[in-house]
Amino acid sequence: MLIDLMRHGEPVGGRCYRGQLDDPLSDTGWRQMWRAVGARCPWGHVYSSPLRRCSEFAAALATRHGLGLTVDNRLMEVGFGEWEGHTRQDLLRSDPGVLERFYADPVRQRPRGAEPLDRFRNRVVAAWQEVLQRRDDRSVIIVAHAGTIRAVVSHVLDIPLKHMYRLNISNAGITRVRVRKGWPDSIDHVNGCS
């Protein structure tokens, strides 16, 4: 069984620490998503974060190919607290070292009001394990966020939380996880296409 984790395309408003803000995809984002999945449909089911930048494309993909769709709140992006809606430049203007501290230790250097990283990964992993339990050996696609994909990959590879942000997850990139009975789950590729 293959499970593809697809990050949403570019949202309206461009790059920022969006977190749980519910911005839709831009026209560019829609093109990125359709280009990444192509005409093929190797999946038997679609799972999605409830945020519009994921769920609207997931619904369109499911409709186009006659697939079932499950929207799961646990697949939502990590909450970035007071950083939500701000660009890197915004944050650096007010505190030039803030991002360096965050990426050096994202567990203890969280933005004020941010979701704790361990709680975030636990909720994503709970959703992931439910997908694995429901499977019927058909491949599935999960349309989600960079943080959600990082949480799954760090779980599959047993990467410490403090290293999660070392994974670069591209807009509309597909990360493939191979699940085989009797074998450990493995990563086939990161930021690929279907």
N, C-alpha and C positions, 0 to 999 in steps of 0.2 A: 504494500500500500504506500502511495506517495501522498504527502500532505504539502500543498503549496501555500506558503504564507506570503501574501501580496500586500505591499505597502500602498496606500492611497497615492494618487497623483498630486500634482500641485494644486493647493487650495486657492480660493479667492483670497487675495491679500498677500500672497507670496510667503517668503520664509520668515518665521518667527517662532518663539516658543509657544505653540498653539495649545498644547495639552488637551484639555477637555472643551475648549471653545468649539462650537458647532458650525464651522464654516463649510460651505459646499465646495466641490471641485470647480476650478476655473475651466475655461474651454481647453486650455493646454492640458490640464489635468485629465480631462475626459479623453483627449487624444492619446496621452501617455498610457492610460489604462487599456484602451482598446488595442493599441499597438502591442502592448506587452502580452496580452492574452492571445492575440491573433484570431484566426478563424476556427482553429481546433478547440475542442472542448473535452479534455480528458477527465473531467471531474464528474462525480456522481451527486455532489451536494455542495452548496455554498454556505459558509458561515461568515458572519460580519460583526464588526463593532457597530453600535447604534449611531455613531456620529455620522452626519450626512456625507462627509468626504469619503466614507467607506460604504455606508449602507445604500446610498443611491446607486452607486455603480454595481454593488453586489446584487441589488434587486434587478437592475437592467440585465446583468449577465445571466441570472437565474431565469428571467423571463425569456430572454433570447434563446436559451437552450432547454427550456422546460425542466429546470432543476428545482429541487426543494431549497428553501432558504431558511436559515436559522440566524436570528439577530440575538447576540448575547452581550449583555452589559459588561460582563467581565472582560471582554476583549477591547474595551475602551482604553484610550491612551492614558498614560500616567498623568495625574494632576500636577501641574507645575506651580500651583499657588500664585503668588504675586508676580511671577514671571509671565504668566499667560498673556498673550497678545503683544509681547515685547520682542524686539529684535535683539540680536547680539550687540549691535551698536548702542541701542538704548541702555542695555545693562552695563556695558563698558563705560559709557559716559558717567554713570552715577557711581561706579565702583570698578576701576580698571583691572583689579585682580579677581573679580568674582567668578568669571568663567574658568580661569586656571584652577582656582580652588575647587570648584564644582567638579570638573573633569578629573582632577587628581583624587577626589574622594566624594563621589556622588551619594554615598550612603550617609555621611555625616554633614556634608555641606549642601543640604537641600535648600531650595528657596523657601522663604517664609510661607507657611500655609500649604506646602507641597505634600502630596501623598508620600508616605514613607516607602522607600524602594522595596523593602522586604514584603510589605503588605501588597504592593502592586504586583510583584512577581508571584506571590501566593495566589492572588485572584486569577491572574492569567493562566497559571499552571493548573488551577482547578478547572478552568474552561477547557484547556488543552487535554487534560485527562478524561474529561467527559466526551470530547470528540473521539478520542482513542477507544473509549468503551462503547460508543455508539456505532463504530465503524463496521462495515460489512465487506471489507476488503476493496471497496471502491475508493478511488482517490478523491480527495476533497480539496477545496480552496478556502482559505480563510483570508478575508479582506480586512486589513487592520492597519496598525500604525508602526512606526519605527520602534517605539518603546515596547510594544506588544511583541513584535518579532524578536527584539533583543531578549526579552524575558523568556520566550520559548527556546531560543537558541542557547542561552546561558543555562537553562534547565537541562536541555538535551545533552550538552557538552560538559555539564557540571562546572561552569565558569563562575567564579565568585562574583557576587553582586557588584563589588567595587570596580570590576572590569567590564561591566555590561556596555558602557558607552564607548568602548573601543571598537565595537561593531558598527560599521557604516552601512546604513540601510537606505538605499536610494528610492526616490519617488517612483512608484510603479514597478519597483524591483520585486522579483519573486525569489524567495528562499525556499528550497525544497528539502523536506525531511523524509527520509526513507524509514518506514516502520516494518520490521519483519519479525514474525513470531520466533522466539528463541534467540534473537540477536538484539544487541543494544540499538536503539534508534541512532541514526546517523544523518549528517548534513550532506546532501549531494552538491548543492551550490547556494551561494548567496548573491542576490541582485541579478539573477538571470531572467530569462523569459520562459514562457510555457513551452 
